[in-house]
Amino acid sequence: MTADGPRLFLVAGEPSGDALGAALIRALREETGGAARFSGVGGPLMAAEGFESLFPQDDLAVMGLVEVLPRLPAILRRLRQTVDAAAAWRPDALVTIDSPSFGLRVARRLKARAPATRAIHYVAPSVWAWRPGRARKMAAYVDRVLALLPFEPPFFEAVGLPCDFVGHPAMAAPQADAAAVAALRARLDIAPGAPVLLALPGSRMGELRRHMALFGETIRLLGAERPDLRVILPTVPGVAEAAAAMSAGWAVRPDILDPRGAPPELAAARKRAAFRAATAALCASGTVALELAAADLPMVSVYRANPLTASIVRRLVAVGSANLVNLVAGAPPVPDARRGARAALAPEPGPVPELLQEHFTARAAADAVAPLLSEGPARAAQRAAFAVVRAALGGDGPPPETRAARAILADLRDAPREEASR
């Protein structure tokens, strides 16, 4: 690490990584008295912190084994561009944030060209869920992993890769107060007592293509039973226009929260208010489940992947749930001593209903959401699970981005001693 502050090349390939990256930049500046310098790839939230991305983050926002194929040539060009830029900039550390398909390829190639550069991956890949062999492969070119879930470090430590649990940012994020919630409901003209469904079909274009029609039909069925139903649809910049177009024909016209043109702080505040103003959520499986748990909002979790992708993944998964609330609130996966980092199967899904692939139909989703629109045992069971999740992922002490920043800086300080012992 240079005397005038660390040089950190950050790579965040999707919106979730952009949010983590923005918070990490703020924390690193605070921990270094503003001396940290940054380059790399990020999104609008990182840009709001003064970060200049090599190219638009949207160029990398694709998910799925099959879905990536049409865009593979363009993604490979961006991969080469990123590695070349990192090698030329000569950072003290490469910090790849989430998006392991892209970020870890950057790490492997950069390590081959610049072995002295520390490689740190922020957001542990879900080796406990599928492809457990990734942990051992990562150990060859990643120096440290920063994990968001408390059960993840043993999966990496089992193969000799240092891993720090830093906490999940969803638990540390501020929640909207009563005044903000009232202001949002007034702005959207939501009647007192009217049930509000938060629709979260995903942040990638492929997810919208697979989910929006099913979301619309689910909402039609719910609206037929609850004529006063209101729907709020938060979006992200890359898919906001498409989400508006795809939802235009829904039987219950959603109130769309479009962040484009709004300051990031205002857009984030509106989203937080929507999470607290809603009665229940219908969400695509992902980390948003933990945001909903933090907001104490009952949910139904759904997902449809490309059929070929799904058939491949089904042969690889090692856990019985795709919802992080169910995993954390129940008995979390643990490494199987007989199979290295491979996870032992998780128990049956918990209190959050999950509808995946062919099980995600409009009728099934409507039947699962309906009990959550009124007080009753289903809502109570989820809220009890949320309390367990918040305790496990929140904890005392500094927020996750501060813990992550300190772990990165400590790694840089200790790197010579660590390398000598490895």
Residue pairs with C-beta under 8 A, 6 or more apart in sequence:
1 92
1 409
1 412
1 413
2 92
4 35
5 32
5 35
5 36
5 37
6 28
6 32
6 35
6 36
6 37
6 92
6 93
6 408
6 409
6 412
7 37
7 39
7 89
7 90
7 91
7 92
7 93
8 28
8 36
8 37
8 38
8 39
8 40
8 91
8 92
8 93
8 94
8 95
8 408
9 38
9 39
9 40
9 85
9 86
9 89
9 91
9 93
9 94
9 95
10 21
10 24
10 25
10 38
10 39
10 40
10 41
10 42
10 46
10 51
10 95
10 96
10 97
11 40
11 41
11 82
11 94
11 95
11 96
11 97
11 99
11 102
11 103
11 106
12 18
12 20
12 21
12 40
12 41
12 42
12 43
12 46
12 57
12 97
12 98
12 99
13 41
13 57
13 60
13 61
13 97
13 98
13 99
13 101
13 102
13 103
14 43
14 57
14 60
14 61
14 98
14 99
14 203
14 204
15 43
15 57
15 61
15 203
15 236
15 238
16 98
16 123
16 203
16 286
16 287
17 42
17 43
17 97
17 98
17 99
17 103
17 123
18 42
18 43
18 44
18 45
18 46
18 57
19 45
19 169
20 97
20 98
20 122
20 123
20 169
20 401
21 42
21 43
21 45
21 46
21 51
21 97
22 42
22 45
22 46
22 48
22 49
22 51
22 264
23 169
23 399
23 400
23 401
24 95
24 97
24 122
24 401
24 404
24 405
25 36
25 38
25 46
25 49
25 50
25 51
26 49
26 401
27 399
27 401
27 402
27 404
27 405
28 36
28 38
28 405
28 408
28 409
29 36
30 402
30 405
31 402
31 405
31 406
31 409
32 409
38 51
39 52
39 54
39 85
39 86
39 89
39 91
40 51
40 53
40 54
40 82
40 85
40 86
41 53
41 54
41 55
41 57
41 60
41 82
42 51
42 53
42 57
43 53
43 57
43 58
44 57
44 237
44 264
45 264
46 53
47 53
48 263
48 264
54 81
54 82
54 85
55 78
55 81
57 238
58 237
58 238
59 74
59 75
59 78
60 75
60 78
60 99
60 102
61 203
61 204
61 205
61 238
62 68
62 71
62 75
62 204
62 205
62 206
63 204
63 206
63 207
64 206
64 305
64 306
64 309
65 306
65 308
65 309
65 312
65 313
66 306
66 308
66 309
67 206
67 306
67 309
68 75
68 101
75 102
78 102
79 102
79 105
79 106
79 109
82 106
83 106
83 109
83 110
83 113
86 94
86 106
86 110
86 114
86 117
87 110
87 113
87 114
90 114
90 117
91 117
92 117
92 118
92 412
93 117
93 118
93 119
93 120
93 408
93 411
93 412
94 106
94 107
94 110
94 117
94 118
94 119
94 120
95 120
95 121
95 122
95 408
96 102
96 103
96 104
96 106
96 107
96 119
96 120
96 121
96 122
97 103
97 121
97 122
97 123
98 122
98 123
100 121
100 123
100 125
100 134
103 121
104 121
104 125
104 138
104 142
107 119
107 121
107 141
107 142
108 140
108 141
110 117
110 119
111 117
111 119
111 141
112 141
118 143
118 144
118 411
118 412
118 415
119 141
119 142
119 143
119 144
120 142
120 143
120 144
120 145
120 146
120 407
120 408
120 411
121 138
121 142
121 144
121 145
121 146
122 146
122 404
123 146
123 147
123 148
124 145
124 146
124 147
124 148
124 149
124 152
124 153
124 155
124 156
124 163
125 131
125 134
125 135
125 138
127 133
127 134
127 135
127 155
127 156
127 341
127 343
128 151
128 152
128 155
128 318
128 319
128 333
128 335
128 341
128 343
129 317
129 318
129 319
129 322
129 333
129 343
130 313
130 316
130 317
130 318
130 319
131 316
132 155
132 318
132 339
132 340
132 341
132 342
132 343
133 341
135 155
135 156
135 158
135 159
135 161
135 340
135 341
136 159
136 340
136 341
138 145
138 156
138 161
139 156
139 159
139 160
139 161
142 161
143 162
143 411
143 415
143 418
144 161
144 162
144 163
144 164
144 407
144 408
144 411
145 152
145 153
145 156
145 161
145 162
145 163
145 164
146 163
146 164
146 166
146 404
146 407
146 408
147 153
147 156
147 163
147 164
147 165
147 166
148 165
148 166
148 167
148 168
148 169
148 393
148 400
149 165
149 168
149 324
149 328
149 332
149 393
150 165
150 328
150 332
150 392
150 393
151 328
151 332
151 333
151 334
152 163
152 165
153 163
153 164
153 165
154 334
154 335
155 163
155 335
155 341
155 343
156 162
156 163
156 341
157 163
158 335
158 340
158 341
159 340
159 341
162 411
162 418
164 403
164 407
166 400
166 403
166 404
166 407
167 393
167 394
167 395
167 399
167 400
167 403
168 290
168 393
168 394
168 400
169 399
169 400
169 401
170 287
170 290
170 291
170 293
170 294
170 393
171 290
171 294
171 390
171 393
171 394
171 395
171 400
172 394
172 399
172 400
172 401
173 272
173 291
173 294
174 272
175 272
175 275
175 276
175 294
175 295
176 184
176 269
176 272
176 273
176 275
176 276
176 277
180 269
180 272
180 273
180 276
181 273
181 276
181 277
183 273
184 270
184 273
184 274
184 277
185 277
188 230
188 232
188 255
190 196
190 230
190 277
191 228
193 228
194 228
194 229
194 230
195 226
195 228
195 229
195 230
195 279
195 280
195 373
195 374
196 229
196 230
196 231
196 232
196 277
196 278
196 279
197 219
197 222
197 229
197 230
197 231
197 232
197 278
197 279
197 280
197 281
197 282
197 369
197 373
198 231
198 232
198 234
198 274
198 275
198 278
198 280
198 281
198 282
198 283
198 292
198 297
199 215
199 219
199 231
199 232
199 233
199 247
199 254
199 281
199 282
200 234
200 281
200 282
200 283
200 284
200 288
201 207
201 208
201 211
201 212
201 215
201 233
201 243
201 284
202 208
202 211
202 284
202 286
203 236
203 238
203 239
204 238
204 239
205 238
205 239
205 242
206 306
207 284
208 239
208 242
208 243
208 246
210 304
210 305
210 306
211 284
211 302
211 303
211 304
212 243
212 246
212 247
213 246
214 302
214 304
214 360
214 361
214 362
214 365
215 247
215 250
215 282
216 246
216 247
216 249
216 250
216 251
217 362
218 282
218 362
218 365
218 366
218 369
219 229
219 231
219 250
219 251
219 252
219 254
220 250
220 251
220 252
220 362
221 362
221 363
221 366
222 229
222 252
222 366
222 369
222 370
222 373
223 229
223 251
223 252
224 251
225 370
226 373
229 252
229 373
230 252
230 255
231 250
231 252
231 253
231 254
231 255
232 254
232 255
232 257
232 274
232 277
232 278
233 243
233 247
233 254
233 255
233 256
233 257
234 256
234 257
234 270
234 271
234 274
235 243
235 244
235 256
235 257
235 258
235 259
236 259
237 259
237 260
240 256
240 258
240 259
240 260
243 256
244 256
244 258
247 253
247 254
247 256
257 267
257 270
257 271
257 274
259 267
259 270
259 271
262 270
272 295
275 281
275 291
275 292
275 295
275 297
276 295
276 297
278 297
279 372
279 373
280 297
280 298
280 299
280 300
280 369
280 372
280 373
280 379
281 292
281 297
281 298
281 299
281 300
282 299
282 300
282 302
282 365
282 369
283 289
283 292
283 299
283 300
283 301
283 302
284 301
284 302
284 303
285 301
285 302
285 303
285 322
285 323
285 354
285 356
287 324
289 299
289 301
289 323
289 324
289 325
289 352
290 324
290 325
290 389
290 393
292 298
292 299
292 325
293 325
293 385
293 386
293 389
293 390
294 386
294 390
296 383
296 386
298 372
298 378
298 379
298 382
298 383
299 325
299 352
299 372
299 382
300 352
300 353
300 354
300 355
300 365
300 368
300 369
300 372
301 322
301 323
301 352
301 353
301 354
301 355
302 354
302 355
302 356
302 360
302 365
303 322
303 355
303 356
303 357
303 360
304 310
304 356
304 357
304 360
305 313
305 357
307 357
310 357
318 333
318 342
318 343
318 344
318 345
319 327
319 333
319 343
319 345
319 346
320 345
320 346
320 347
320 348
320 349
321 327
321 330
321 346
321 348
321 349
321 350
321 354
322 354
322 356
323 349
323 350
323 352
323 354
324 389
325 350
325 351
325 352
325 382
325 385
325 386
325 389
326 349
326 350
326 351
326 352
326 354
326 385
327 333
327 346
327 350
328 388
328 389
328 392
328 393
329 350
329 351
329 385
329 386
329 388
329 389
329 392
330 346
330 347
330 350
331 346
331 347
332 346
333 343
333 344
333 345
333 346
334 343
334 344
335 341
335 342
335 343
335 344
336 342
336 343
336 344
350 385
351 378
351 381
351 382
351 384
351 385
352 382
352 385
353 368
355 361
355 364
355 365
355 368
371 377
371 378
371 379
372 378
372 379
372 382
397 403
398 406
411 418
